[in-house]
């Protein structure tokens, strides 16, 4: 009987810890994140996204900027780009921005480990949460 109580307590403790860990690993609503990428030649800028509490997104890309929306259900994610501002960008940055927007629009699932968000689709995108 004592052994059964210990097993049940251990199982309950594991369940509580896994629920706590899962909530910390949830989709990063309310976070600002930077793409894991090297800057383009002649620039220090790296794309970042600011995700609002309801999934609204402010994008700052290689040159362009704009808005979008994340919809999340479980590990499924959909990104819908909104209006993107054309800022008279050089052709190489226009192409890089367009490719990044297309990659975001094609994501299907996500996973999070600590401050890292991985968006998975035909192209995997990794974003790191900005520190304070």
C-alpha positions as CSV (number, residue, x, y, z in Angstrom):
1,X,0.0,0.0,0.0
2,X,2.8,2.4,0.9
3,X,4.6,1.6,-2.4
4,X,1.3,2.3,-4.4
5,X,1.0,5.8,-2.6
6,X,4.6,6.6,-3.5
7,X,4.1,5.7,-7.1
8,X,0.9,7.7,-7.3
9,X,2.6,10.8,-5.6
10,X,5.5,10.5,-8.1
11,X,3.2,10.3,-11.0
12,X,1.2,13.3,-9.8
13,X,4.4,15.3,-9.3
14,X,5.6,14.4,-12.8
15,X,2.2,15.5,-14.2
16,X,2.4,18.9,-12.4
17,X,6.0,19.5,-13.6
18,X,5.1,18.6,-17.2
19,X,2.1,20.9,-17.2
20,X,4.3,23.7,-15.8
21,X,7.0,23.1,-18.3
22,X,4.5,23.0,-21.2
23,X,3.0,26.4,-20.2
24,X,6.4,28.0,-20.3
25,X,7.0,26.5,-23.7
26,X,3.7,28.0,-25.2
27,X,3.5,30.2,-28.2
28,X,5.3,33.4,-27.5
29,X,2.4,35.9,-27.6
30,X,3.5,39.3,-26.4
31,X,7.1,38.8,-27.3
32,X,9.6,40.5,-29.7
33,X,11.8,38.0,-31.5
34,X,14.8,38.2,-33.9
35,X,15.4,35.8,-36.8
36,X,18.5,33.7,-36.4
37,X,20.4,34.9,-39.5
38,X,23.5,36.9,-40.3
39,X,23.1,40.4,-41.6
40,X,23.1,41.0,-45.3
41,X,26.3,42.6,-46.7
42,X,26.5,46.3,-45.9
43,X,23.9,46.2,-43.2
44,X,23.6,45.3,-39.5
45,X,19.9,44.8,-39.7
46,X,18.3,41.4,-39.0
47,X,14.6,40.8,-39.4
48,X,12.4,40.8,-36.2
49,X,8.8,40.2,-35.4
50,X,6.8,41.6,-32.5
51,X,3.9,39.2,-31.6
52,X,1.0,40.8,-29.9
53,X,-1.2,39.1,-27.2
54,X,-3.8,38.2,-29.8
55,X,-1.3,37.0,-32.5
56,X,-1.1,40.3,-34.4
57,X,2.4,40.8,-35.8
58,X,4.6,43.8,-36.6
59,X,7.4,42.8,-39.0
60,X,10.7,44.6,-39.6
61,X,12.4,42.7,-42.4
62,X,15.7,43.2,-44.2
63,X,14.3,46.5,-45.6
64,X,10.5,46.3,-45.7
65,X,8.2,46.5,-42.8
66,X,4.6,45.6,-42.3
67,X,2.0,43.6,-40.3
68,X,0.5,40.2,-40.2
69,X,-1.4,37.7,-38.0
70,X,-0.5,34.4,-36.4
71,X,-3.3,31.9,-35.7
72,X,-2.3,29.1,-33.4
73,X,-4.1,25.9,-32.5
74,X,-2.0,23.3,-30.6
75,X,1.2,22.9,-32.6
76,X,-0.4,24.2,-35.8
77,X,0.3,27.7,-36.8
78,X,-0.9,29.9,-39.7
79,X,0.7,33.2,-40.7
80,X,-1.3,35.6,-42.8
81,X,0.7,38.6,-44.0
82,X,-1.0,41.9,-44.0
83,X,0.0,45.1,-45.7
84,X,3.8,45.3,-46.3
85,X,5.4,48.7,-46.8
86,X,7.7,49.1,-49.8
87,X,10.5,51.3,-48.6
88,X,12.4,51.8,-51.9
89,X,14.6,48.8,-51.1
90,X,17.5,47.6,-53.2
91,X,16.6,44.5,-55.4
92,X,18.6,42.0,-53.2
93,X,16.8,43.1,-50.1
94,X,13.4,43.1,-51.8
95,X,14.0,39.5,-52.9
96,X,15.1,38.5,-49.4
97,X,12.1,40.2,-47.8
98,X,9.7,38.5,-50.3
99,X,11.3,35.1,-49.6
100,X,11.0,35.6,-45.9
101,X,7.3,36.6,-46.1
102,X,6.6,33.6,-48.3
103,X,8.4,31.3,-45.9
104,X,6.4,32.7,-43.0
105,X,3.1,32.3,-44.9
106,X,4.1,28.6,-45.6
107,X,4.7,27.6,-42.0
108,X,2.6,24.8,-40.7
109,X,3.8,23.9,-37.2
110,X,5.8,25.4,-34.4
111,X,7.8,24.4,-31.4
112,X,9.4,26.3,-28.7
113,X,12.4,25.6,-26.5
114,X,13.2,28.3,-24.0
115,X,13.6,31.6,-25.8
116,X,13.8,29.9,-29.2
117,X,10.7,29.7,-31.5
118,X,11.0,27.3,-34.5
119,X,8.5,27.8,-37.3
120,X,8.4,24.7,-39.5
121,X,7.2,24.5,-43.1
122,X,9.0,24.1,-46.4
123,X,11.7,26.3,-44.9
124,X,12.4,26.2,-41.1
125,X,12.7,29.6,-39.5
126,X,14.2,30.1,-36.0
127,X,13.5,33.2,-34.0
128,X,15.1,34.1,-30.6
129,X,13.2,36.1,-28.0
130,X,14.9,39.4,-27.5
131,X,16.3,39.9,-24.0
132,X,15.6,43.0,-21.9
